[in-house]
Amino acid sequence: MSIDRKAPLELTPSQTIGPFFAYALTPRAYGGKELATEQVAPEGVAGERIRIEGVVYDGDGVPVGDAMLETWQADAEGRFNAAGNAGFTGFGRAETSAEGAYFIETVRPGALLGPNGAMQAPHLTVSVFARGLLIRLATRIYFDDEPGNTADPVLALVPEERRATLIARRGADGVYRFDVRLQGEGETVFFDV
Amino acid sequence: MSLIFPRTGLQAHPLNNSPEYRSTLKRAPSQPLILLPHTLSETSGPVFGHAAVAEGDSDLTRQHAGEPLGERIIVSGRVLDEDGRPVPHTLIEIWQANAGGRYVHVKDQHPAPLDPNFTGAGRALTDAEGRYRFVTIKPGAYPWRNHHNAWRPAHIHFSLFGPSFLSRVITQMYFPGDPLFPFDPIFQSITDAKARERLVSRFDLQTTEPEWALGYQFDIVLRGREMTPTEEPHEH
């Protein structure tokens, strides 16, 4: 069957977040009410507590001190927007510091179904916004100690030599390290979504 | 409602590689983006309810003891998807400079006065018909250092979520007839003139309130079309 549809409306184009978003989007230093923070999982949320931290760099290796990262993820059971679970929203927001650093504290997401019935390894979906980016950059954070990475259908689309840019490395202190390189050597893989 | 997210409309967006806007030079990725199939991770997204918005968040002129200086305005419109259906109960965050073109942000060094009665940040949820309404002050133009004598046209930053990770967008709303449009590399980074026009609000006498505030209409179209059955192949 076919359905007659009118021509679609045209999308509203993106523009840069600019340098001055903090007092609205990440307003802690301004005393404003935050929509979401680096603390994604309030007390009582089920799952293994993890911390991810890193630095956002530009093409010269200079830290980007005016970026905002947003993370989106499934809960420990691999569910999005599940009712209950202590109010876990799965959404995090972090502004980089003057040194380009950010962190996210959350629970390790579960594996979930992907295209054509394949299982996706645990990951966070990430948007990077900054002055100088006219449209957000989309990437993913995987974890280096997840055996499911080798069968992940999205990682499989990425040339092998660039795959490591999507994988957070767990240090001796248990913290996962995930740097974002916007441009040049070791450039993070960004997705066309 | 089940939505799909075609990529056909995406050419409206600017490219990150837009060298006239100099901040892109060291920040735009040099490698091609990798096409991502849409999985549950992308077709889902955060949901914000009334807890995200406090009473008065949508009136930027009443957040302090006194009234801010400048031209009081009403900005309202609808948030729609690509099929023209309203996007109900979705969060909008806005921020802007004051009437003198100065942001509250600590890094804004433009020597124009701060206004103790104006912060310039607001939030609203769309109603069941996708409508929103802000009361604010018309922001001033301001200089920046992109090139010699560079000035940003007056604008209000808009941040929207819509139903999924794929509909997430941050943009800027402009005012009709701004003489700075031809000289602004951020506005001009959108190469299609018709797409640029979609970021320009429309003065509207209906929205204007007598003896009170000028009204502007700004509709926003987010990604998302209704899932429809695919055509079955017929045997001949």
Interface residues (C-beta under 8 A of the other chain):
Chain A: M1 S2 I3 R5 K6 P8 L9 E10 L11 T12 P13 S14 Q15 T16 I17 G18 P19 F20 F21 A22 Y23 A24 L25 P27 A29 Y30 G32 K33 L35 A36 D58 G59 D60 V62 V64 D66 E70 W72 Q73 A74 F80 N81 T89 G90 F91 L112 L113 G114 P115 Q120 H123 T125 S127 F129 A130 R131 G132 L133 L134 I135 R136 L137 A138 R140 P153 V154 L157 V158 R162 L182 Q183 G184 E187 T188 V189 F190 F191 D192 V193
Chain B: P6 R7 T8 G9 L10 A12 H13 P14 L15 N16 S18 Y21 S23 T24 L25 K26 R27 A28 P29 S30 Q31 L33 I34 L35 L36 P37 H38 T39 L40 S41 E42 S44 G45 P46 V47 F48 A52 A54 L80 D81 E82 D83 G84 L91 E93 I94 W95 A97 Y103 V104 H105 V106 K107 D108 T119 G120 A121 G122 R123 H157 S159 F165 L166 R168 V169 I170 T171 Q172 I186 F187 S189 I190 K194 A195 R196 R198 L199 I220 V221 L222 R223 R225 T228 P229 E231 E232
